[in-house]
Amino acid sequence: MDETGWRLKGVRRTLWGAFTEKLAVYRIACDRHEDRVRELLAASRAIVTSDRWWAYNHLPLGRRQICWSHLRRDFTAHAETDGAEHELGEHGLRICDEVVWAWEIYQHTGCRKELKRRVRRLRRELKPILRQASGKKPRYKRTRGLARNLLKVWPALWTFAERPGIHPTNNHAERALKAQSSTENSRSAANQKPASDESNGSSQPPPPAACNAAPSSNTSANCSLLTPAATPLPRSSNPPAPRN
C-alpha cells in the first residue's frame, strides 16, 4: 500500500493505492490521513506493507510489514553525515543489504527455513545497534528518533519472514502509483496542446486507469477502481550464489 501526490482540476489531492497479486485499488482522496487508510482497507484483515507514515499507525503490528526500501533511504541519509548518525547509517545499510540478499535467496530456493535462519541473525545484530542509538545524547535527535521509531515497530520489520506471501518492500505499490501518475501527467499535457495540433491529426492518449467520478464536495474527491495488479519485475534466471 502507498500514496502519492495528485492533482484533480488543479487542486492538490492524494492518490492512494492498495495492491495484491491479482487486484489493484486506486482511490483519489483529499488528504493522507488515517481515515483514508481505514476507508480503503474497509473490513479487510490483510497484512499491509507500507512505509512508516503515521496514517498507518492504527494498524496492529501483526498486520504490518515495514518497507525496507524506505528504511534504506533513511539509513542512506544518516550515512551521508558524520558522527553517530553516520555510524547508524552504515550499520543500517549493511543490514538492508543482508535483508535483500536473504529475500533473493528465498525467491530462488523457496526455503523458508533458511530465510528465517538468516533473519534471526539479522535481528540479533540490529536490535543492540538500535538500542545504543536510541540512548544517544539530545544533540543526536535524528538518530535517536529513527532508532526509537524502529524499536517501536520492531515486530513489523520481520513479518515477511513469518508470513507467506508478504514482501519486505512496497516497491510494487510505488511503481504502480508512479506509472499511474505518469500516465495522468501525459494525458494532461496532451490536453493542453493547441487546437491546431488536433487538426493536424495528432491523437490523444487514453485516459488513466482511475475513475473520473465527480468530486463529492468542493474540497474533496473520492473514487476507486479495481484493476489488474501491476506486474512485478521479472526475476533473474540465475540464482544467487550462497553467502555465509
N, C-alpha and C positions, 0 to 999 in steps of 0.2 A: 504494500500500500504506500502511496506517496501523494504529494500535492505540489502544484507549481502555480506561478502567476498566470493570469489570463485576463483578457480584456473583452468585454461584451458591450457593444455600441459605445465604445470609447471610455467605459467605466471599468475600473480595476476590480477583478474578481479572482477567484481561485478555482483551478481545475483539479479535482480530486480523482484518483483512480484506485480501484481495488481489482486485483488480478489473481486468477487461479490458472492452472494449466489449460483449462478449457474455456474460461469466460473472462471477460473484462467489463468492468462497470466504470463509466465516466460520469462525473457529476460536476456541473458548474455551480458554485456557491458563492456567497457574498464575502466569506472570510475563511480563516484557517483555524477556527475554534473547535473545541472539544465536541460541541453539539453536531458538527458536520461529520465527525467520525462516527458518532452514535447513529446518526441518520443513515449513513452509508452502510454500516455493518448491520443495522437493524437487529434482528434476533439471531444473527449468526454467532456461532461459538467458535469460529475458526481462529487459528493462531495467526497473528498479524506480524509480518516482517516490516519494520519501518525504521526511520531514524529516531532520534531522541526528542523530537519536537513535543512540547508539553501537552498538546492536544491528545496524545496517545496515553498519557499517564494514568488515565482512569482504568485502563485495561489491566487485569491481573497479570503478574509477571509470568504465570504459567501459560498465558495466551499471547506472549510476545516473543519476538526474536529481534534483537537489536542489530541493525545493519553494520557489518564490519567494513564496508566501503566508506561509510560516513565516519567511522572511527579512524580509519586510515587518514582521512583528511584532517581530523583533529590532531592526530599524532604528528602528522607532517608539519602542521603549523607550529607545534611545540618544538619539533626537531630543528626548525629553522631559526630558533632563538638561541639563547645560551643559558648556562646555569642549570637550575633544577628543571626548568621547562624542557631544555634540550635533552636532559637525561631521560625524563619520562617519555619524550617523543621517540627517542632512539629505541628504548625498550619496547614501546608500543608498536612501532613499525616492524620490529623483528617478530613480535607475537602475531601481528596481522599476516605477515608472510607465511608463518607456520600454519595459521588457520587456513589460509587459501590453499597451501600445499596439502594439508590433511584432507580438505574437501575435494581437491582434484584427484587424489589417490582413491578416495571413496567413490567418486564418479566413475572411475575406470574399473575398480575391483568389486564394488558393491559390498565390501566387507565392513559392516557397521561396527564389529568388534574392534577392528583396527582403528577406525575413526574415533571411537570412544577412548581407546588407549592413548592416542595422540592428544586428544582434547583434555584428558585428565592431567597429562603432563603440563600442558599449557596453562591450565587453571592453577596448578601448583606454582608455576613460575610467575604468573601475572598478579595474583592476589597480594603477595607480600610487597610487590612494587607499588601497587595502588595504595596499600595501607601506609607505606612510608611516605608517598607523595601527599596523601590526604592530611598528614600531620605537619606539612611544611609551614614555615613562618608566614604571617599575613601578607608579606610583600610578594609571595608566590601565589597570589589569589587565583589566577587562572589555572595553575597546576593543581592546587587544592580542589578547585571546583570540578575539574574534569575527573580527578581520581574519586572524589566523593560521589559524584553522579554515577560513575561506573560501578562502584561498590553497591550503591543503592539498587541498581537494576541487575546485579550480578547474575542471578539465575537466567535472565533473559538474554545473556550473551551467548549461552551454550545450548539453547533449545534445539538447534539444528542437529546436534549430535544425539539427542534423545528421542526426537520425534521424526519418523519417516515423512518425507515429502516437504520438509522445511529447509529452505536455503539460508545460508549465512548472510546474504545481502538482499536488498530490494532493488538490485540493478535492473531487473526486467521491468519493474514498475517505472523506474526513472526513464528508461529507454522508451517505453510506451508513451509516457506523458510528453517527452521531448519530441517524439515523432508527431504526436497529435498537435502540439504547439507549432511545430514547423509547418505542418500542413495548413493550419489556420493562418499563419503568417503569409504563406504563399498565396492563399486564396484572397486574403485582404489586399495584398499588393496587386494582384491581378485585377481586383475590382476597382482599384484606384487608377487604372490605366485610362488614358484619354479615349473618348468615344471613337476617334479616328482609328485607333488600333483595332477596335472591334469591327469596324467597317472594312478593314483590310483582311479580315478572316481569321484573326487570332482567336484561339479558343480559350475558354475559361476552365481552370482545373475543377475537378469535382469537389463538393463541399466536404469538410472533415467528418469523421465518424462520431460526431457529437450532435445531439438533437438541437434543433433550432426553436425550442419552445419559447413562448413569450415569457418575459420575466414575471415572477409572482407579485412584485411590487416595484415601486420606483427605485428602491435601494437594494434589491436582491434578485438573484436569478437562481433557479434550481431545476436542473434537468439531468436525466441519466439515460444510459443506453447500454444494453448488453450486446457485446460484440465478441468475436473470436479473440482469444487471448493472444498477446504478442508472441511471436515465435522466438524461442530462446536462441542464443548464439550457438552455432554448431560446436561440438566438442572436437578436440584434437583426435585424430585417428591413432596416434601413438601414445600409449600410456606413459605416465611419468616414471622415471627411474626411481627405485627405492631410495629413501633418505633416512638416515639414522635419527 
